[in-house]
């Protein structure tokens, strides 16, 4: 269904106050359709319901991860540019997930292997966000907003020497809702993707082959230390 | 057109708008039901939870539809406690996310092997878990609507029409016995119209609402001792 709004420019110039404002609002509405959509992802993340793994884990969020921002410049005048800032939400979500997943968890203030004292931890987890993709209904003609992310996780010892490295994807989608803006829907899809990331991490952690070996060695070490 | 004529025209348009609120597009709906082991005296102090299935790549069961069915049941029988979908998902994160949600009632046993999950389930006292899968889709749309604004006033002229189709299936799991005890499916379709003579007059077919009432009423008959 087409919608056309016409306002002759010569008449706007002589129009009364409220009409001027209405005309300006209409023009702004049209201009905003081609502007930049900025989403700072915000949401609440629940603590996982599980028996914590008997490990002391530190996490180090690299600067790029902590301030992660996805930018896409519009390719045609009809498209909109997008900036999706996920950094704050990433840190918030992973802190909640890791805190519930491990017996002891701390967020490190310095990178591993830089002389910082991280004696209290068994290993240090370093998450990185390799890629983020989004899709909105105007691009796909499907009634859902989607966000897809690919993480790269590194588990290192106190000196920064690698123990394991693995990839993991997460996906979130949300249906179109009447009167919901694109930015609100992309935010919701990002929250779903983050929740899915946490769920995938919890489910796959002990199944990852390299980690399984390390978990077994940690388990036997703790048995040896128990009198 | 002089001032009196404009006022008379506006009155007619407003009258038509008021009429449109009363008018609704036609909806045709059907409900199929197959249930057994009905709780003849209701569910007592236990609660139920209604969850949307979100596995498909091209649609998402709308959260507002799930809420609508829950509200329908809770409003008709105040004795039935319906746990909110998000409340349940957060309380048992990450075990009911799209990636991790149980697909068969027997999978619940596997979940309950984890003590924190079993404790949380006991706390929620959920007797029935109802999974709803489906969506409401736009099937067709045609027509055009043009709106104009000038110093003398504004208005719209044209005609638009569109069709919607809703298909949902509810699967009821008995949480105590870990078995499926029923399936209810509903489909509804309807055509909406929007004629515009100065003021657009929406004549909306409540397709999703009809599907919600249909599935909600059948669930109520199953769950409630009063119906």
Interface residues (C-beta under 8 A of the other chain):
Chain A: X1 X2 X3 X4 X5 X6 X7 X8 X11 X14 X15 X16 X19 X22 X23 X26 X44 X46 X47 X48 X49 X50 X51 X142 X143 X144 X173 X174 X175 X177 X195 X196 X198 X199 X200 X202 X203
Chain B: X54 X58 X59 X60 X61 X62 X63 X64 X89 X90 X91 X92 X93 X94 X95 X97 X98 X99 X100 X114 X115 X116 X117 X120 X135 X137 X138 X141 X142 X143 X144 X145 X146 X147 X148 X149 X150 X151 X160 X162 X194
